[in-house]
Amino acid sequence: METPLNPAKKLYNEPMHTCEHILNQTMVRMFDCGRSVNAHIERRKSKCDYLLNSSPTEDQIAQLISQVNEVIDSHLPVYEALMSREEAAKIADLSKLPAEATDTLRVIRVGEYDACACIGQHVDNTSELGRFEIMSHDFENGRWRVRFRLI
């Protein structure tokens, strides 16, 4: 049942959606680019778009893959915390928060690695994800699109 403290959760594939959180935080840390501006999350393959000044090099992409898999291999707990908008703003980017969001937010934590206001479904631990793999990527007009899967 949807309430201000328990919004209706989006029905994403839990492992892929959790991996998206890790990928987003890794992109923020590596490229200082912000979280994805567009994402399509599916069970078999997913994609995210990031705004960058240039395409990542093959070495940077290898480092990205390695870092995402290192986080996955850390077996971090994935959990939700309900908090005020003010509290959430201290640990998460709220710029994409919809206007109708309540003053109490559901923030998803991936250990201490990531915090994001989110209504989607997630696994309980990163050990449930498998291996992150980039299938393809392209860069056009400042948008880097990455297609990925879990194997």
N, C-alpha and C positions, 0 to 999 in steps of 0.2 A: 504494500500500500504506500502511495506517495504522500509524504508529509514534508514540511520544511527541513526536518532533521534527517529524513530518509527519502531523498528524491528518487524518482524512477530511474533505475540503472539502464544505461544503454547496453544492448545485447551484442557486444563484440566478442570475438574469440579471445578467451581469457589469456592464454599464453602470448599470443601475438600482441594484444593490447598492452600487456605488462612489458613486453619487449620494446614496444614503442616508447614507453616512459623512459626506459634505460637508454635507448637510442637518442631520444630528445636531450636528455641530460648530458650525454656524452658529446653530442654536437655542440651544446651550449659551452661545455668546458673546453673542447678542442678548438672551436671556431668563433666563440663569442657571438653566435648568430641568432640566438633565441630559439625557441621550440619550433617545431614544424608549422608552416603556415597552411598546410593542407595535408590531410592524411586519408588513406583508404586502407582499412585494416580488415583482412580476411584470413581464414584459417590456412590456406595453402601458400599465399603470398600477399604481401602488403607493400604499400609505397608511402613515402613521406617527401614533402617538398620543403627545402630550406632556402632562405635568401642569403646568398654569399656573393662576395666580390669576384670570385673566380672558382673554377672547379677544383675540388681537392685533388692532390696528386695521388698517384698509385701508392706511394709510401704512406700518405695520410690516410687513405682508405684502408690499407692493411692495419695501420695503428688503430683506426676506428673499430674495425672488426675485432681486433685483439682486446681492446678496452671493453667493448660490450660483452664479449665472452668472459672476460675476467670478472666483471660484475656478476654475470649469471653464475659463474663458478664459485662465487663467494657465498652462495646459499643464503642470501639476505631475506629476511622476513618482509612480506608485502602486506600492509595493513592500512586501515582507514582510521582517520582521526577527525572528529567533528570539532570545529573551532570557529571563532568569530572571524569575520572578514579581516579585521585588524590584525589578529594573530596570524592568519594565513598569509597576509601580505608580507610578513617578515621572513617567510621561508619559501614562498611560491610566487611565480609571476601570475598575476590575476588580470592581465590585460585582455585576455580572451573571454573573460567571464561574461555570460549573457546578462542583459539588463534585468531579467526576471529572477536572477539568482537571489536566494534569501541571504539574510545577514549571518546565518550559520552555514558554514561550508563543509563539505566532505572533502578532505585532503587525503590523497593516497600517498603513502610513504613506501619507498623501496629502500629499506634499511635507512641509513643516513645519507644514501647516495642521491635520492631524488624525492621531491615533494611537489605534488601537482593537484590542484582542485580538479576533481573528476567525478563523473557519475557512472563510468564504465565498470565492467567486471574485470577482475584480476585473479591471478593465482595467489596462493598463500605464501609461496617461497620461490625465489628465483631458480632453485634446483629443479623446478617443474618445467623449465622452458626448453631445454635442449640447446643446440648450438645455433648461433646467429650466423647467417650467411648473406652476403650481398649478391644478388643475382645479376643486376645491371644498374647502371646509373647514367644520367646525362645532364648536361648543363646548358641552359639557354636563357638569355636575357636576365642573368642574375638569380636564376632559380635552379638549384641542384635537386634533381629528383633521384631518389634512391629506392630501388625495389629489393625487398629482402624476404627471407623466410627463416623458419626454424627447422632444423633437421635433427 
